[in-house]
Amino acid sequence: MFNSETYVNNVINNKVQQVSGSLIKTDPNSVFIRFDKGSRMEDTIFDARPTIRIDGSNYKITVLQVMLSHDSSYICEVIIDGISR
């Protein structure tokens, strides 16, 4: 996750950084989506009224959980209203 230079600098500065945590599905109708930081999907998901277009129709999204991954991408658990899984 970290290159050796970053690791050495953190050890010298008495800091240890770890990426940890987990996302657990919290709703039977939710799905996980992954997208890059700075992408159009980031703007869509973090909008005040998020919607997504699927097969020509717009669906409201409810964001349940968000995790920022070590590679600057997001992993989100969302419910897409009107679609059951």
N, C-alpha and C positions, 0 to 999 in steps of 0.2 A: 503494500500500500504506500509506503513512504520510501523514497530513495535513501541511500546510505548517508548522504550529506545532511538531509533533513533529520534523520535519526540521530546522528552524531551531534548536531547543533542542539537538538532538544535535550539530549542527555547532559551536555555541557551546561546548559541553562537550567538544569534540574527540572525539566518538564518531560512528562511522558504522555504522548497523545495516543489514544486508542480509538479505533472505530468499533463501536459495539452497539448492540441493541437488536431488536427483532420486531417484525411486524407480524401480527397474528390476525387472521381474518376474524372480524367482529360481527359480520352480518352475512346471512346465507345468500343474500342477493348482491353482495359487493364483488368487485373485481379489482385486481391490482393492475396499475398501469405504470410504465416507466418512461421518462422523457428527460431530455437534457436541460440543464440549467441554461437560461437565455433563449430557449426555443419558443416557438409560437404556442406550443402546448402549455408552457409555463404561464404565459399570459392568459390563456383560456381557463386553466384550472384555478388560478389565483385571482380571477376576476370576481367582482362583487356578486354577480349572478352567473356562475359558470354554466355553459351549455356546450354540448358536443354534437357534431353533425355525423350521423351514421346513416348510410343508404338514403341520402336525400332528406332526412328528417332531423330536426333539432330536438335534443333531449336535455333536460335539466340534470346537473350533476351535483351530488352531495359528497363533499370530501370528508372522510372519516379520520384518516391518518396520513401523515406525510413523513418521509425520512429522506434526508439528503445523503446520498451515497458518497463514498470516497472518490469516485470518478466524476464528481460534479453533475450527477444525474439525480433525479427525484424518483422515488418509488412511492406511489400513493394508493391508498385503498379508497375507492369511490363507489357510490351507488349511482347507477344511471337510471333515473326515474323512467318507468314504463318498460323496462327490460328486466325480465326475471332470469336468473341463472339456475 
